[in-house]
């Protein structure tokens, strides 16, 4: 297993850096490293057996980092657009996949809904660094564009993950009940309340007890694991989202102790360096190349068709705002990249033994390769042309 871990980290790092030199997202190279290692069959089965848990840890890290970088005051200023962008674009994209997947890739409606939940999430791994860079450059901040995208994208991921849990349960033989529908908003609200309470308690603890930032990271990470484990331990009739709680804890800590949150976020960014490699290399290693080769063309048509639904959703969310057409176009582009959530949950249907598992995983990988690469490139190229730096105090 140690040899496999070394191969994952070294190959992921090398191919990631090579992709960066080619002006591609580094995660594209990491994914390619995973596909190569998986095809060669050199990774230990023991390591692949814990791959879902490792990918879940990586997702926790990036959501915590997103929470630590969100200002509560900015969330209040963003208001309606950020709230709408947290679920409308994803909902429309899921609807698009439900309509397009049965004729294109032969899935049933419930399988298409689950695949839509996998494909619908935007990528914190791509969007968070890009939006933080725009905040540093004061580009688009006069109309809170980076803040709206950052807040909406972070909540979008949580919404999609909750929907995925519902649809995957249906595909595994469950049924839609009034309780399962009610539990969606309940799980989000309860998770936010518990996470915010934990974040405020952490702020109080860090204020009373002096400790190094690295120890704070250990405490926050441990708390995050406990919150996610709590979700798994609670009865089904109690709706609770551990991932919402994780992000809410970061937001609350940023609100109560902004300076500490900034320092801890810097530590998390270093932690993400290794977690990112593990996440994307492992998901690449699980790809069935035979299935992917047969499906890539219809899956590509499905992804771009569903993106049109997402773009329409973003446009609807920005109605009655003071954003001009160029700025709205940038928001649509910024909501294109997919990577982190697809890598984290794309292999779950296959691990569950569902017949659509290979198709869903192939769709997740194609979505990462195409939309993360194209989206990151377009964000970088269009931000200076479509956004301005006026009215910055």
C-alpha positions in Angstrom: 0.0 0.0 0.0 2.9 2.4 0.7 4.2 1.9 -2.8 0.8 2.7 -4.2 0.6 5.8 -2.1 4.0 6.9 -3.3 3.0 6.3 -6.9 -0.2 8.2 -6.5 1.5 11.3 -4.9 4.5 11.4 -7.2 2.7 10.7 -10.5 -0.1 13.0 -9.6 2.3 15.8 -8.7 4.5 15.4 -11.8 1.6 15.1 -14.3 -0.2 17.9 -12.5 2.8 20.2 -12.8 3.2 19.2 -16.5 -0.5 20.1 -17.1 0.2 23.5 -15.4 3.1 24.2 -17.8 0.7 23.5 -20.6 -1.7 26.1 -19.1 -4.2 23.4 -18.2 -5.7 22.9 -14.7 -3.4 20.7 -12.7 -6.3 18.5 -11.8 -6.4 17.4 -15.4 -2.9 16.0 -15.1 -3.8 14.3 -11.8 -6.8 12.6 -13.3 -4.7 11.4 -16.2 -2.1 10.0 -13.7 -4.9 8.1 -12.1 -6.2 6.7 -15.4 -2.7 5.6 -16.3 -2.0 3.9 -12.9 -5.4 2.2 -13.0 -4.8 0.9 -16.6 -1.4 -0.5 -15.5 -2.9 -2.2 -12.5 -0.1 -1.2 -10.1 -2.3 0.2 -7.2 -2.9 -2.0 -4.2 -6.5 -3.3 -3.8 -6.3 -2.3 -0.1 -5.8 1.3 -1.0 -8.5 1.3 -3.6 -10.8 -0.2 -1.0 -10.5 2.9 1.2 -10.6 5.3 -1.8 -14.2 6.5 -1.1 -13.3 7.5 2.4 -10.1 9.3 1.2 -12.2 11.2 -1.4 -14.7 12.2 1.3 -11.9 13.6 3.5 -10.7 15.7 0.5 -14.3 17.0 0.0 -14.4 18.0 3.7 -11.2 19.9 3.4 -12.2 21.9 0.4 -15.7 22.8 1.9 -14.0 23.8 5.2 -11.6 26.1 3.3 -14.5 27.6 1.3 -16.4 28.3 4.6 -13.3 29.9 6.1 -13.0 32.3 3.2 -16.7 33.4 3.1 -17.5 36.7 4.9 -20.9 36.6 6.5 -21.3 40.3 5.7 -20.7 39.5 2.0 -23.2 36.7 2.1 -25.8 39.2 3.5 -24.9 41.7 0.7 -25.1 39.0 -2.0 -28.6 38.2 -0.8 -31.1 36.8 -3.3 -28.7 36.1 -6.2 -26.4 33.9 -4.1 -29.3 32.1 -2.5 -30.9 31.4 -5.9 -27.6 30.3 -7.4 -27.2 27.7 -4.7 -29.9 25.5 -6.1 -31.6 26.8 -9.3 -28.8 26.2 -11.8 -28.1 22.7 -10.3 -31.8 21.9 -10.3 -32.2 22.8 -13.9 -29.1 20.9 -14.8 -30.5 17.8 -13.1 -33.7 18.2 -15.0 -31.7 18.5 -18.2 -29.9 15.2 -17.5 -33.2 13.5 -16.6 -34.5 14.6 -20.1 -31.4 13.8 -22.1 -29.8 10.8 -20.4 -32.4 8.1 -21.2 -32.2 8.6 -25.0 -28.4 9.3 -25.0 -26.9 6.8 -22.6 -29.9 4.5 -21.9 -30.5 5.2 -18.2 -33.8 4.9 -16.4 -35.4 8.1 -15.0 -34.1 7.4 -11.4 -30.7 6.5 -12.7 -30.7 9.7 -14.8 -31.7 11.8 -11.8 -28.8 10.3 -9.8 -26.4 11.0 -12.7 -27.7 14.5 -12.9 -26.9 15.0 -9.2 -23.3 13.8 -9.9 -22.9 16.1 -12.9 -24.7 19.2 -11.5 -22.2 20.4 -8.9 -19.7 23.1 -9.7 -16.1 22.6 -8.5 -14.7 24.3 -5.4 -11.3 23.0 -6.5 -11.5 25.2 -9.6 -13.8 28.0 -8.5 -12.5 28.8 -5.0 -8.9 29.6 -6.0 -10.1 31.6 -9.1 -12.6 33.7 -7.1 -10.1 34.3 -4.3 -7.7 35.6 -6.9 -10.4 38.0 -8.2 -11.0 39.2 -4.7 -7.3 39.9 -4.3 -7.3 41.8 -7.6 -10.5 43.7 -6.7 -12.0 42.6 -10.0 -15.7 42.5 -10.1 -16.0 43.2 -6.4 -17.8 46.5 -7.0 -20.9 44.3 -7.7 -19.9 41.4 -5.4 -19.5 39.0 -8.4 -16.7 36.8 -6.9 -18.6 36.7 -3.5 -21.9 35.7 -5.2 -20.2 32.9 -7.2 -18.2 31.8 -4.2 -21.2 31.7 -1.9 -23.5 30.2 -4.5 -21.0 27.5 -5.6 -20.3 26.4 -2.1 -23.9 26.0 -1.2 -24.6 24.5 -4.6 -22.3 21.6 -3.8 -24.0 20.9 -0.5 -27.5 21.0 -2.2 -26.3 18.6 -4.9 -24.7 16.2 -2.5 -28.0 16.0 -0.5 -30.0 15.4 -3.7 -27.5 12.7 -4.7 -28.0 10.9 -1.4 -31.8 10.9 -2.1 -31.5 9.7 -5.7 -28.9 7.1 -4.9 -31.2 5.7 -2.2 -34.0 5.4 -4.7 -31.7 3.6 -7.2 -30.7 1.2 -4.5 -34.3 0.2 -4.0 -35.7 3.0 -1.8 -38.9 4.9 -2.3 -39.8 8.6 -2.4 -41.8 9.5 0.7 -43.0 12.8 2.1 -40.5 12.4 4.9 -37.6 12.2 2.4 -38.7 15.3 0.7 -39.2 17.3 3.9 -35.8 16.1 5.1 -33.9 17.9 2.3 -34.5 21.5 3.7 -34.5 20.2 7.3 -31.1 18.6 6.8 -29.6 21.8 5.3 -31.1 24.0 8.1 -30.2 21.7 11.0 -26.7 21.2 9.6 -26.2 25.0 9.2 -27.4 25.6 12.8 -25.2 22.9 14.4 -22.2 23.9 12.3 -22.6 27.6 13.2 -22.8 26.7 16.9 -19.6 24.6 16.6 -17.9 27.4 14.8 -18.7 29.9 17.5 -17.6 27.5 20.2 -14.3 27.0 18.3 -13.8 30.8 18.2 -14.4 31.0 22.0 -11.9 28.0 22.5 -9.2 29.6 20.4 -9.7 32.9 22.2 -9.4 31.4 25.6 -6.6 28.9 25.0 -3.5 29.9 23.0 -2.3 27.3 20.6 -0.5 27.0 17.3 -2.5 27.3 14.0 -1.5 23.7 13.1 -3.2 22.4 16.3 -6.3 24.5 15.4 -6.4 22.7 12.0 -6.2 19.3 13.8 -9.1 20.3 16.1 -11.3 21.7 13.2 -10.5 18.7 11.0 -11.4 16.3 13.8 -14.7 18.2 14.5 -15.5 18.0 10.7 -15.1 14.2 10.8 -17.3 14.0 13.8 -20.0 16.1 12.1 -20.0 14.0 9.0 -20.0 10.8 11.1 -23.0 12.2 13.1 -25.0 12.4 9.8 -24.3 8.7 9.2 -25.2 7.7 12.8 -28.5 9.5 13.1 -31.8 7.8 12.2 -33.2 8.4 8.7 -36.1 10.4 10.1 -33.7 13.1 11.5 -32.5 15.2 8.6 -28.9 16.5 9.1 -26.2 17.4 6.6 -22.7 17.0 8.0 -21.2 18.7 5.0 -23.5 21.8 5.5 -22.4 21.8 9.1 -18.7 21.6 8.1 -19.0 24.7 5.9 -21.2 26.6 8.4 -18.6 26.0 11.1 -16.0 27.6 8.9 -18.3 30.6 8.1 -19.1 31.1 11.8 -15.4 30.9 12.8 -14.6 33.5 10.1 -17.4 35.7 11.4 -16.3 35.6 15.1 -12.5 35.4 14.6 -11.6 36.7 11.1 -7.8 36.9 11.7 -7.6 33.4 13.1 -9.8 32.1 10.2 -7.4 33.6 7.6 -4.4 31.9 9.2 -6.2 28.6 9.5 -7.3 28.8 5.9 -3.7 29.2 4.8 -2.9 26.0 6.7 -5.8 24.3 5.0 -4.6 25.4 1.6 -1.3 23.5 2.3 -3.3 20.5 3.4 -5.3 20.6 0.2 -2.1 20.2 -1.8 -1.9 16.5 -0.9 -5.6 15.9 -0.6 -6.2 17.2 -4.1 -3.7 14.8 -5.6 -5.3 11.8 -3.7 -8.8 12.9 -4.8 -8.3 13.2 -8.5 -5.7 10.4 -9.0 -8.0 7.9 -7.1 -11.1 8.8 -9.1 -9.1 8.4 -12.3 -7.8 5.0 -11.2 -11.4 3.7 -10.9 -12.3 4.5 -14.5 -13.3 1.5 -16.6 -11.6 2.5 -19.9 -13.6 0.1 -21.9 -16.9 1.6 -20.8 -15.6 5.1 -21.1 -14.4 4.5 -24.7 -17.9 3.4 -25.7 -19.7 6.2 -23.9 -17.5 9.3 -24.3 -19.3 10.7 -27.3 -22.9 10.4 -26.0 -21.8 11.5 -22.5 -20.1 14.5 -24.0 -23.4 15.5 -25.7 -25.2 14.9 -22.5 -22.8 17.2 -20.5 -23.0 20.1 -23.0 -26.7 19.7 -23.3 -27.2 19.8 -19.5 -24.9 22.8 -19.3 -27.3 24.8 -21.4 -29.9 24.2 -18.7 -27.4 25.4 -16.1 -26.6 28.5 -18.0 -30.3 29.3 -18.2 -30.5 28.8 -14.5 -27.7 31.2 -13.8 -29.3 33.8 -16.1 -32.6 33.5 -14.2 -30.9 33.9 -10.9 -29.3 37.2 -12.0 -32.5 38.8 -13.2 -33.4 42.1 -11.5 -29.7 42.6 -10.5 -27.5 45.5 -11.6 -25.1 43.2 -13.5 -24.8 43.9 -17.1 -24.8 41.3 -19.9 -21.0 40.8 -19.9 -21.0 40.3 -16.2 -23.8 37.8 -16.4 -22.0 36.0 -19.1 -18.9 35.7 -16.9 -21.1 34.2 -14.1 -22.3 31.6 -16.5 -18.8 30.7 -17.5 -17.6 30.6 -13.8 -20.4 28.2 -13.1 -19.2 25.7 -15.7 -16.2 23.8 -14.1 -16.9 20.4 -12.5 -14.3 18.4 -10.6 -14.3 18.0 -6.8 -17.8 16.7 -6.2 -17.7 14.6 -9.3 -14.4 13.0 -8.1 -15.8 12.5 -4.6 -19.2 10.9 -5.5 -18.8 9.8 -9.1 -17.6 6.3 -8.1 -20.2 5.8 -5.4 -22.8 4.2 -7.7 -20.2 1.7 -8.9 -19.2 1.0 -5.3 -22.9 0.4 -4.5 -23.0 -2.3 -7.2 -25.6 -0.4 -9.4 -25.8 -1.4 -13.0 -25.4 2.3 -14.1 -22.2 2.7 -12.0 -19.7 2.5 -15.0 -21.9 5.0 -17.0 -22.1 7.5 -14.1 -18.3 7.2 -13.4 -17.5 7.7 -17.1 -19.7 10.8 -17.1 -18.0 12.2 -14.0 -14.6 11.7 -15.5 -15.5 13.2 -18.9 -17.2 16.1 -17.1 -14.0 16.8 -15.1 -11.7 16.5 -18.1 -13.8 18.8 -20.3 -15.5 21.3 -18.1 -12.7 21.8 -15.5 -10.1 22.4 -18.3 -12.3 24.6 -20.5 -13.9 26.4 -17.5 -10.7 27.3 -15.8 -9.2 28.5 -19.1 -12.2 30.6 -19.9 -12.5 32.1 -16.3 -8.8 33.2 -16.6 -9.2 34.6 -20.1 -12.5 36.4 -19.7 -12.3 37.8 -16.2 -10.2 40.8 -17.4 -12.4 41.4 -20.4 -15.8 41.0 -18.8 -15.2 42.3 -15.2 -14.0 45.7 -14.1 -12.2 47.2 -11.1 -14.2 50.4 -10.7 -15.7 51.8 -7.5 -13.3 49.9 -5.2 -12.7 51.7 -1.9 
